[in-house]
Amino acid sequence: MPDIKFNSTGPLWFAAWVIYALIYCATLAYLLNRKRFGTHERILWFLVITFAPVIGILLFFLISEDDKLPASHASKSRPPLSDTAGTPWQNNPGHTKDSAP
C-alpha cells in the first residue's frame, strides 16, 4: 500500500491558499465598493470576514442585499436636480439669488 502523507508544503496546499487569498481579497474589495453599506456595516462585515473567513464570506454573499435597484424603481426617470426650465434664469446657468440686481 502506498504511503500517503498530508503536509502543508505541497503544491496542492499552495494552490488552495492562493485561491483562498484571491477570494478573500475580492470579497473585501466588493465589500468596500458596496453602495448600500454605511461605515458601521462595512466595519462589522470586515470583522466577520476576517475573524471567521470561510463562514463570513459565505454569510456575506448569502445575507447581504444586491446593489441593483428593483425593476420597478429603475424604470422611473427623474428630472435633473439643476433643471432651471421655466425660471427667470433658465438661460443663465451661473445665476444665483445673490447675484440678482
N, C-alpha and C positions, 0 to 999 in steps of 0.2 A: 504494500500500500504506500502511495507517495506521501511524503511528509509535507504538509501544507502549513505554512506559518503566516500568521497575520501580523504585520508590523506597520507602523505608521510612516515608514520611509519609502514605501514602494511608489511606483508611478501612478497606480490607481488612486491611492490616497492623495497624492499631489493634485491630480486632476479633479478630485472631489472637492478639495479645498479651494482650488481656483474657481470652480463653478459656484461654490457657496459664496466666495468673496464677491464675485460678479453679481449674483442675485442680491446679496446684502447691499452692495453699493447702489445698484439700480433701484432697489426699494427705497433707500434713503433719499436718492435724488428725486424719485417720484413723489415722496412724502413732502419734500421741500418745495416742490412746484405745484402742490395742490392748492387750488383757489378757494375751496370751501373751508379750509382749516385755519383756525386762528393760532396765535402763538402758543397758547396753553395746550391745545390739541396736538400740535406738532411736537412739543416737548414730551408730552405723555406718550405718543406713538414712538418717538425716538427711543425713549427709555424702555418701552416694552420690547421693541425690536432689538435693542442692544443687549438687554439682560435675559431675554428669553427668545433667542433669534429664530429658531425654527417655528415655534408656536406663534411668536409675534408676527412674523412675515405672513403666515397663513391667516391669522386673525385679521391683519391689516387688509388683505385683499378680499376676505370674506365679509367683513363687517363694514368697512368704510364705503361711503356712497361714491358714485361716479360723478365726475365734474360736469358731465354733459347735462344740459337742460332737457327736460321732457319736451316732447314734440309740441305739446300744447303751448308752451312758453316760447319756444324757439320761433314759431311762425309769426308771432306778434312783432310788428315793427313800430318803433318809436321815432318821433322826430328828433333831430339832433338837439342837444342842450343849448347850443349857441344860435339857434334859429331866431333871426330878427325880422322875419317876414311880417308885414302888417304893422310895423312900428315906425316911428318917425326916423329912426337911424338905420333903416334896412339897407341903405346904400353906403353907409359909413360904418364899417365893422370896428373902427377904432373909437367910436363914440362911447362915452361913459356919462353917467349922471353928473359927475364933477366937471366935465368939460363943456357942459351946455352953457350958452350965453346967459 
